[in-house]
Amino acid sequence: MRSVPPRLLSRRRVLSLAAGLAAGSALAGGEGHGASAEPVGTSGFRDSALARGTRIEDLLSRLTLDEKVAMLHQYQPAVPRLGITAFKTGTEALHGLAWSNDRAADGAVVTATATVFPQAIGLASTWDPDLIERVGAAVGTEARGYHAESPDIWGLQLWAPTVNLLRDPRWGRNEEGYSEDPYLTGAIATAYGRGIQGDDPDRIRAAPVLKHYLANNNEVHRHTTSSMLPPRVRHEYYEAAFRQTLSADAATGVMSAYNLVNGRPMTVHHDIDEVVRGWARRTLCNVTDAGGPNNLTGAQDYYASQPEADAAILKAGLDSFTVDGTDSGKTIAAVKTALERELLSENDVDEAVRHILDMRFRLGEFDPRGGPYGRIDKRVVDSPAHRALARRTATEAIVLLKNDRDALPLDRHRVRRVAVIGQLSETLYTDWYSADLPYEVTPLSGVTAALGPNTTVSSTEGVDRIALRTPSGSYVTAAAGEEPLAVTTEPDAATRFDVFGWGEGIVTLRAASNGKYVSFGENSTLVNNAEQPNGWYVRQQFELIDHDGGCVLRYAGNDTEESWFGDSTYVVVDGEGRLRVTASSPAAATTFTREVVRSGSDAAVEAATGADVAIVVVGSMPFINGRENDDRQDMNLAPTQQAVLERVYRANPHTVLVLQNSYPTTITWAQDNVPAIVWTTHAGAETGNALADVLFGAANPAGRLTQTWPRSADDLADILDYDIVKAERTYQYSTATPLYPFGHGLSYTSFDYTAARTSAPVIHADGEVSVSVTVGNTGRRAGDEVVQLYTHQRESRDPQPRKRLRAFRRVSLAAGERRTVTFMLRAADLAHWDVTREKWVVEAATHDLMLGTSSTDVRRRLTLRVLGETTPPQNPYHRTKAVNFDDYSNITLTDRTKQHGTTVTASDDGGWIQFRDVDLAAGANAITALVANGSASTARVRVRLDGPDGRRLGTLRVPPTGGEHAYRTVRSRLARAHGRHDLYLVFEGGAGLAEFRLEG
């Protein structure tokens, strides 16, 4: 069980400790899964021979308005008179069935014990959609198994996969996504979603929902920040993976994101209804993120009342409200008020309920015996087949980053002494969206099991064991039970603590007395009661801060960032000898003497010295090193872990680094020094077996990076800058030299690429071409190669990516085997968004086709001419939306109205937008613009040519209009201009520019 404080606007705050289903139960006349008081029979909506649409309309016609309104909340009550049971949306299943919340127990979190596959970024690192579809099938099957046992808890709408693009590795939720590339993300998401759904043409095993639409990649101020997306960036990058997955019928809906996009909260963004639904062939059931509805009247202050907000949510295309935990009464009351005030009609409610019922019918709920998946039971969970699949997936996800002089694989028959060292060597960590592990194979146990009886395996976690002594000479002690920490005069085993360093000054303290971690407990006391750091607030985080010749202990749990916690974060030994967090400064805290009982780095050197190989396993703790609601500030390996690695390497040059985390890490020292580096994410119970298989050559690694690994965080733009073109983000646009490029990964064998060809050198805009290459395994081992096809458009009106992934395939080749790999490439795949006409365009251009083993390791190049169109210049004599600019500086995009449109405003005086290559052949002598000005003073927009300081043609005066959404038309004369020029509109003051038109 995990409980979540009710203050948090997170998915786990779905679980408010309030209430129950009083309002919903009152509407339904009771709830439960028992038989109906009034038998319904097999006609109408229960007749599985009828078309689904007919069945939905039949059931909808039987429901009262109150019953339909109640269905809009996450917790849909039973309708006993129709024999309809309760239904709950939302079970977490990001990389295995994870957790849900208990309707009957005040919404407390219930964590599954189930098969845990590698974190999402690890799934994508396999570059193997067929395998990931099998993983999805296992996840959907285990969801059915838990649902059969406890349907009130384990709903069959699964909130997965997350397809937000990993455009910034500092994002706290990096582990939840797949890749910085939209095509790869879409391919893996499609495979996972298809697996979850199953292969029945009309019924689904479970209902995957894509998270989080749209452009949700920062945790700092995530409820109030607005992701600024110019049209090209939005259509070509951020929407692409959602469009790809939904178009493939691999998901049943989307979840709206917390953030705003161009000034409008995604919880009420009409693109969900008007654009997203158009990508899917089937009906979608869309949901809000947890607490999203209340954000609209809270932190976002977008609507004055909840009825207005909830009406806007439904009209925007969201069907289910995830809010207020199990208490549906508030949503029911708000929607009813909206109906009374005619903000909504019953037809609006009906449309949302249709979408909900469509999903429930597809799940087989109203079919005999629950449809084709209705007989799955709990016995499927953690089956031998799923364990084998977890091991294979964890193995395929491993990436060999470096392997100088064939340091790997290790010969298990020749090594006689192996040292396994590091903070992660003896532990497996789970994350916020993980189930509990049914068993654990740690790196140490995996390596030990892989070696014979003639090999000696020594190990150490490489952490300091310390004692903390008070000024009076007493020692901090932790009892073997779970009692508050206190002080004692006699040093013994109970006064020893192991210090684990996680970077950014954070440490965790594990009591030697019982092997449990020290936590912030009741009454501000400290208690050694946690198996691992865990929970929303992660109350096992501390800082040991040098002070006054000793050190003070500061509690650094996530709740210290909340205003209600106060500023008392330092530890004091109180009058009863207990350790309590009650001091507000180091000066007021107890100063301890830190006595090192055992040096972790000394122990590491001792273990490594004389060993045939030292395997150093280091990395992150998923609850600490960035996660939901917590972005990373530092991408380096924790200093204490780095120090252990360096000392081990100096003691034994035969060092292998195993890096286990879920984001790129700036391991430049290791790349320059350590002969072999292996990366894996937190990969579930089979992590140790998978690592041993790769380290000792039972498996040949073929995982590939799905993100660019920078050399330094200094190579990254601001985390709030979402324009990957302007900011030169990701492998598509970056000019920085990476530590490891997108798509990188080594093998124990070698491959060559020959006979590259296209089926035609030229295609039309509606045509397609095959691109083939022969790949040969030129080494002595069987292995997998991931063949990657990239393109680059040479000529274009618009800046084009340096490279863009268009296709890939993971192929298995025996030693000496050759195989021809063929990809189909449509000209339409090469289209990009044309802002001059607001549509996709295939331009006449030559494209470079690049085949290789990573985005920088290109083995064969081809060219392809596409007979497309020539994009015309901007025509400013027609109405031109200001957002359709070509370039900009110091501007912000905001909402034109609460429902539709985008406006350009300046973040600073002198901010500008550019319209490239404008044809003024007809002459220009005036400009008319639709503007708004919410300030009290007149603003100006200056019209210039060929630069923000270029020739000034005139100035638009924008007087106060009464509000930022109050628009009026203004006009100004211009000095006459002719010819082709770049047109600049330069802002002074608080004007919002929606559109403009030049007059000749």
MIMAR-441077 format. One record per residue (C-alpha): residue in three letters; x, y, z. Coordinates in steps of 0.05 Angstrom, whole numbers, plus 5000, padded with zeros to 4 digits. Example, Ala and Ser with C-alpha at 12.3 -4.5 7.8 and 13.67 -1.06 7.14 Angstrom:
Ala524649105156Ser527349795143
# end
This chain:
Met500050005000Arg502250714986Ser498351315009Val498551984977Pro497552655011Pro491353014985Arg494953654968Leu498353384906Leu495853474835Ser498752824810Arg495952184781Arg496651854847Arg492552414877Val486952064841Leu486751774910Ser483952314954Leu483252065025Ala476352375026Ala469952085014Gly467451484976Leu462051474926Ala456351764965Ala453652194910Gly454451664856Ser451451134900Ala445451564915Leu444251654841Ala445050914826Gly441050654885Gly447050254909Glu453049934876Gly456649284868His457748714820Gly451848294839Ala445848104796Ser440748634778Ala434548694821Glu430648724755Pro433248214704Val434848534638Gly434947934591Thr438947874527Ser435448384483Gly437849074466Phe444649274491Arg446248574517Asp445048254449Ser452148134424Ala449547984354Leu447548714344Ala452249244318Arg456049604374Gly453050274355Thr446049994360Arg447549694429Ile450550354453Glu444450754432Asp439850244464Leu443450294531Leu444051044526Ser436551094517Arg435350694581Leu439651144624Thr436851744661Leu440352414657Asp442852324729Glu445751644712Lys449251924650Val452252514689Ala454852024742Met458451644688Leu462852244671His467052154733Gln472851664739Tyr468751254787Gln462551064749Pro457150784795Ala453250154784Val446250194755Pro442949594789Arg436249664754Leu439849514688Gly444649004716Ile450549464703Thr456349424750Ala460949984772Phe466650174727Lys473150544741Thr477650874690Gly485150864701Thr490050324721Glu497450484714Ala501150014668Leu507250384642His512049794639Gly507749254670Leu501449274711Ala503249754767Trp498150044814Ser491050284821Asn486750554877Asp481650224921Arg474550484915Ala472450144979Ala478350375021Asp477951125013Gly482051114950Ala488450834980Val493650624929Val494149874917Thr500549644884Ala500549004844Thr505748464851Ala506548314778Thr511548234721Val515848864718Phe518848984650Pro524449494637Gln522350224646Ala519150524584Ile525650814558Gly528650114565Leu522949814525Ala524450304469Ser531850164473Thr530449474445Trp528449794378Asp524149164372Pro516749304362Asp514948564355Leu517948424423Ile514449034454Glu507848794426Arg508848154465Val510448564527Gly504048954517Ala500148304511Ala503148054577Val501348714611Gly494148694585Thr493447974605Glu495848104676Ala491148694680Arg485448224662Gly487947734715Tyr487748254770His481148524744Ala477947834750Glu479847824823Ser478148544842Pro474448934788Asp473049514836Ile480549644841Trp483549404776Gly479949764719Leu481349554648Gln482650254620Leu490250274626Trp493750944630Ala499550764584Pro503750864544Thr506951544554Val508751824486Asn511252504507Leu517852614470Leu524252614509Arg526853264482Asp530453454547Pro534052924588Arg533253334652Trp525753204651Gly524052844715Arg519452354679Asn524552174626Glu523951444648Glu516651434627Gly517651614554Tyr520751244496Ser525051704455Glu526752404431Asp524652184362Pro517252184343Tyr517551614293Leu521051144341Thr516451354397Gly510351224353Ala512850544331Ile514150304402Ala507650604429Thr503750274372Ala506849594389Tyr505449664464Gly498349904452Arg496749354402Gly499448834450Ile495149104507Gln488949104463Gly489848404434Asp488348154364Asp480848074366Pro477948514310Asp472348804353Arg473848674427Ile479848884467Arg483648564524Ala484749244558Ala484149964536Pro490750354529Val490551114537Leu496251554511Lys499452034560His499852644561Tyr497053074505Leu500953534490Ala508053784498Asn508753584571Asn516253554587Asn517653954650Glu515753844722Val517654534747His511054924752Arg507954404708His500854634722Thr502055344702Thr507655354650Ser505655434577Ser509455044524Met510555524466Leu509555134401Pro510155484333Pro505855104282Arg511454724248Val514354474313Arg507554274338His505353894276Glu511953574256Tyr514553404325Tyr510053414385Glu503653154353Ala507052634310Ala507552034357Phe500352134380Arg497952164308Gln502051554289Thr499451124346Leu492151324340Ser492251244265Ala494650534275Asp488650394321Ala493450234378Ala490150654432Thr483050794456Gly484051514478Val488652044504Met489852364571Ser490353124572Ala496653424600Tyr497153894660Asn500854444623Leu498354984577Val500155014504Asn500655714473Gly496955994534Arg491055504535Pro490554934586Met490654264552Thr484954044596Val480354494554His484054484487His479154374430Asp484454014388Ile482853404430Asp476053374398Glu477353724332Val484153434314Val485752824356Arg479252464343Gly480452554268Trp486852144272Ala483251524297Arg478751054258Arg475050844321Thr471551224377Leu476151504430Cys474751564504Asn479152134529Val480652294602Thr483352864643Asp489752794683Ala488552734758Gly486353404787Gly486453734719Pro479253994723Asn480554344789Asn486954664763Leu482555064715Thr479555434774Gly485655374819Ala492855474798Gln491155634726Asp485556114744Tyr482656014674Tyr475255974693Ala471456324749Ser467355714769Gln467554954765Pro461154904724Glu464355344671Ala470754944673Asp467254264670Ala462854484613Ala469054714575Ile472454044588Leu466653654557Lys466154124498Ala473654054486Gly472953304476Leu474652994544Asp469752474568Ser471952264637Phe473752704697Thr479652454738Val478852904799Asp477252914873Gly479252194884Thr473351734894Asp468652314908Ser464552394844Gly459552854878Lys463253504861Thr463653334787Ile456353134786Ala454253774819Ala458554214773Val455953874710Lys448753924734Thr449654664747Ala452654744678Leu446454414649Glu441854864689Arg445655474665Glu445555214593Leu453055194590Leu451954474568Ser446354104535Glu444153384548Asn446853234479Asp453853434503Val453152944561Asp450552404514Glu456452474467Ala461452374523Val457551784551Arg457451474481His464951494481Ile465351174550Leu460350634532Asp463950484467Met470150304507Arg466249894557Phe462849504501Arg469549374467Leu472049104533Gly466548574529Glu463048814592Phe456048694564Asp457648054526Pro456347344550Arg462047134596Gly465447794586Gly467447694514Pro473647344486Tyr478147574544Gly473147484600Arg475746814625Ile482847054641Asp484146994716Lys489547154766Arg493646534750Val496646894690Val500547384734Asp508047264740Ser507546644697Pro513846274674Ala512546534604His512247254629Arg518647154670Ala522146904608Leu519447494568Ala521847984622Arg528847684619Arg529047724543Thr526548434543Ala531448654597Thr537048334556Glu535048644490Ala534549334523Ile541849344545Val546349824506Leu553849714499Leu556450424500Lys563950284496Asn568249664487Asp575549814477Arg579949234455Asp574248744464Ala574148814539Leu567348484536Pro564747954536Leu568247654595Asp570246924590Arg566746574647His571445984640Arg577746394649Val576046904703Arg577646644772Arg576247254814Val570747774800Ala569148384841Val562148674838Ile562149364867Gly557449964873Gln551150254903Leu546649884855Ser550349214856Glu546148884909Thr539449224901Leu533949294849Tyr529949934850Thr522850044826Asp519750704807Trp513451104817Tyr509750734761Ser512250034778Ala509149424810Asp512549074868Leu517548564844Pro515347844854Tyr522647644861Glu529447974851Val535647794812Thr540648344830Pro546948474789Leu550948114842Ser546547504844Gly546047484768Val553647504761Thr554646984816Ala549546514785Ala552846574716Leu559646364742Gly562045674761Pro564245424829Asn571545554813Thr570446314810Thr570746754872Val565947344872Ser567347894922Ser562648474931Thr561649134966Glu556649704956Gly562350204963Val558750645013Asp561350935077Arg558850645143Ile558651205194Ala556751375265Leu553952055285Arg556252305353Thr553052875391Pro557053425427Ser555653065493Gly558852435466Ser552652025455Tyr551451645390Val545351655345Thr542250955348Ala537050575308Ala533649995341Ala532549335304Gly525149485304Glu521950105276Glu522450595334Pro524451325330Leu531951455326Ala534951645393Val541751715425Thr545751225466Thr552351275503Glu555050605479Pro557250525407Asp555049865377Ala552049585312Ala545649985324Thr549550635318Arg551950485248Phe548950775184Asp550750655112Val550851295071Phe548451254999Gly549951864956Trp545252054899Gly547952724877Glu545453434886Gly547453364959Ile542252824974Val543852215015Thr539851635044Leu541651305110Arg540750555119Ala540950305190Ala545749725200Ser541249465255Asn535549245209Gly537649435138Lys532049955132Tyr532550675111Val531551265157Ser525051645143Phe521652275167Gly516251985213Glu510652195258Asn511452795304Ser517553005262Thr521652425288Leu526452005248Val525251255243Asn528850695207Asn522750365174Ala523350385097Glu525449795054Gln527350305000Pro526451044988Asn519151104965Gly512751494966Trp510552144935Tyr514652574982Val520552084988Arg521552205062Gln528151835063Gln532252415033Phe537352795075Glu543353245069Leu549553195112Ile552053915114Asp558754135141His557854605199Asp561954865257Gly567354335253Gly562253775246Cys555953675207Val548453785213Leu543053345185Arg537753665142Tyr531353315121Ala530553415045Gly524153035028Asn519953314972Asp514853585021Thr519954105045Glu518254474980Glu510954545002Ser509055185037Trp505154805091Phe511354435115Gly514655065143Asp522055205147Ser523954725203Thr528154215164Tyr534254105208Val535053545259Val535553665334Val536553165390Asp530853355436Gly530553325512Glu528352595510Gly534152395466Arg530052305403Leu532052585335Arg526853065310Val526353545251Thr524854195288Ala530454695274Ser530055225220Ser537555355212Pro544254995220Ala545655425280Ala539455165315Ala540754445297Thr544953925333Thr552053895306Phe554453185299Thr561352905291Arg561452435232Glu565751825247Val567351385187Val567150675213Arg568550375145Ser570650745082Gly566450545022Ser571750724971Asp577150355011Ala572749735012Ala571649804937Val579149844924Glu580349244968Ala575248834930Ala577849064862Thr585248954876Gly587648314845Ala580948134813Asp580947914741Val575448424729Ala571948944771Ile564649064753Val562349734780Val554749814782Val552650534794Gly546950984774Ser540451284799Met535051174850Pro528451284811Phe524851604870Ile530552104881Asn534252264817Gly528552614781Arg521452354774Glu514352624770Asn514253324800Asp521853354803Asp526353534745Arg533853394748Gln538653964760Asp544953544750Met546353024697Asn552952784727Leu554052134764Ala553452254839Pro560252504865Thr560951934915Gln559551414861Gln564251764813Ala569751754866Val568850994877Leu569150874801Glu575551274795Arg578950934853Val576950244829Tyr579550394759Arg586250624787Ala586649994829Asn584549534772Pro584649774699His580449164681Thr574149544701Val567349484670Leu562350034685Val555049834688Leu550850464689Gln543750354711Asn539050944705Ser533551214661Tyr536551834628Pro542852064593Thr548552184640Thr554752604627Ile559852054640Thr565452384601Trp570852144650Ala568551424643Gln568351474567Asp575551744567Asn578151214615Val574150594630Pro575050054576Ala567849794575Ile561250134591Val554349814592Trp547950194602Thr541249924625Thr535150254654His531849984717Ala529549344684Gly525448944734Ala526548284770Glu530847984715Thr535948554714Gly541648134742Asn540547554695Ala540248014635Leu546648374655Ala550247724667Asp547947454599Val550948064565Leu557248124607Phe559147394597Gly557047344525Ala550846894531Ala547347474495Asn550347954445Pro548048664462Ala544049034409Gly540249564447Arg540750264418Leu540150944451Thr533551294440Gln536351964462Thr542452384448Trp547252374507Pro550353064513Arg557453174538Ser554953714586Ala548454004610Asp551254654583Asp549654384513Leu542254404529Ala537354984522Asp532755204578Ile528154634598Leu522155084585Asp524255214513Tyr520054744471Asp521954994402Ile526854444380Val528254804314Lys530055474343Ala533655184404Glu537154654361Arg534754074405Thr535253324393Tyr539352974340Gln534853284287Tyr537253994296Ser543053994346Thr549954204322Ala553454014387Thr558053404388Pro554652884432Leu557852404481Tyr553651864448Pro549151994389Phe541851804380Gly541451074356His548350894384Gly549950194409Leu555649704399Ser555848954389Tyr560648374401Thr560648254327Ser561448714266Phe556848864208Asp557849154139Tyr552849494093Thr553149374018Ala548849403955Ala544649993977Arg539450183925Thr532650493913Ser527350213867Ala527150883831Pro531451503832Val525551973824Ile518451943851His512252393848Ala509052713908Asp503952143913Gly509051583900Glu513351123941Val520050793934Ser523450183965Val530150293998Ser534349674008Val541249504035Thr544748844046Val547348764117Gly552548234133Asn555147964198Thr562647984188Gly564647754257Arg565047084293Arg558747144335Ala551447144320Gly548447824334Asp542848324321Glu543848954281Val538949534283Val538849814212Gln536750544212Leu534350974153Tyr535051724159Thr533352274108His535252994097Gln531853474050Arg536953904015Glu532554453986Ser526654764022Arg523255414037Asp523955234111Pro529655014156Gln529954254153Pro532753744203Arg539853524194Lys537152814197Arg530552494211Leu529251764226Arg524451464174Ala524950714186Phe528750184225Arg529149434234Arg532548984284Val535248374247Ser538547754274Leu544547484235Ala548746874246Ala556346954238Gly557647034163Glu550247114146Arg547847664099Arg540847934091Thr537648464049Val533448954089Thr528149344051Phe524149954073Met518350284038Leu518651034037Arg512851454013Ala513752153988Ala508152354036Asp512652134093Leu517452694072Ala512153234078His512953814126Trp508254344151Asp507554954107Val505755574148Thr504155984085Arg497955564071Glu497155174136Lys497754484106Trp502553904095Val506753994033Val511453533994Glu516454003963Ala520453903900Ala527253713929Thr532953233931His533252803993Asp539452474021Leu537851764044Met542651514098Leu543050794121Gly547150614182Thr547650374253Ser546451044288Ser544851764270Thr552251904261Asp554851234238Val552251254166Arg554650674124Arg551250794057Arg548351414024Leu543351483967Thr539452053937Leu532252113918Arg528852653877Val521752813895Leu517553173842Gly513453573890Glu511254293891Thr514754953901Thr512255303964Pro509856003946Pro512156613986Gln507856894040Asn501957304013Pro500757854064Tyr495258154022His490857584046Arg488957514119Thr495357244153Lys495356934221Ala500957234262Val502856544290Asn504856324220Phe511456694223Asp518056414198Asp522556654254Tyr521957044319Ser525457334379Asn522857474449Ile515657334435Thr510456904469Leu504456524440Thr497956604478Asp490656404470Arg486456834425Thr480056614458Lys478856084511Gln476555614456His480655744393Gly486356114361Thr493356354378Thr495957054388Val503057324386Thr505357774443Ala512258034460Ser515757804522Asp520258414518Asp520159074480Gly523758954414Gly520958254406Trp519458104334Ile516557614284Gln519157514213Phe515457314150Arg520657084100Asp520857264026Val514457674024Asp512557883953Leu510658623953Ala510058653878Ala503158973885Gly505959503931Ala504159614003Asn501460274031Ala497360054092Ile496659504144Thr490359264180Ala491058824241Leu486658474292Val489658644360Ala488458634435Asn491559034490Gly489958874563Ser494559414591Ala492760124608Ser497560444558Thr498060464482Ala502559934451Arg505859944383Val507659454328Arg512859734280Val512959474208Arg520059394181Leu523559064122Asp529458594120Gly531158614194Pro528358814262Asp532259464255Gly531159524180Arg527360034141Arg521060244179Leu514760284136Gly510060504191Thr507360364261Leu500860054285Arg498260404347Val494459924393Pro490460294446Pro487759924507Thr482159464485Gly479359264552Gly482758594561Glu487658104531His481957734497Ala478358374474Tyr480158474401Arg479259054354Thr481659224285Val486859774276Arg489760064212Ser495860474195Arg498660784132Leu505360514108Ala510860804066Arg510060473999Ala514559873987His515559393928Gly519458763912Arg521158143954His523158264025Asp523157954094Leu517558294133Tyr518658424207Leu513458624258Val516958914320Phe513158974386Glu513359534436Gly508659464496Gly503458944511Ala499858854445Gly497158184424Leu497158084348Ala492357554322Glu492557694247Phe494158234196Arg493558414123Leu497358894079Glu493859344030Gly496659533962
# end
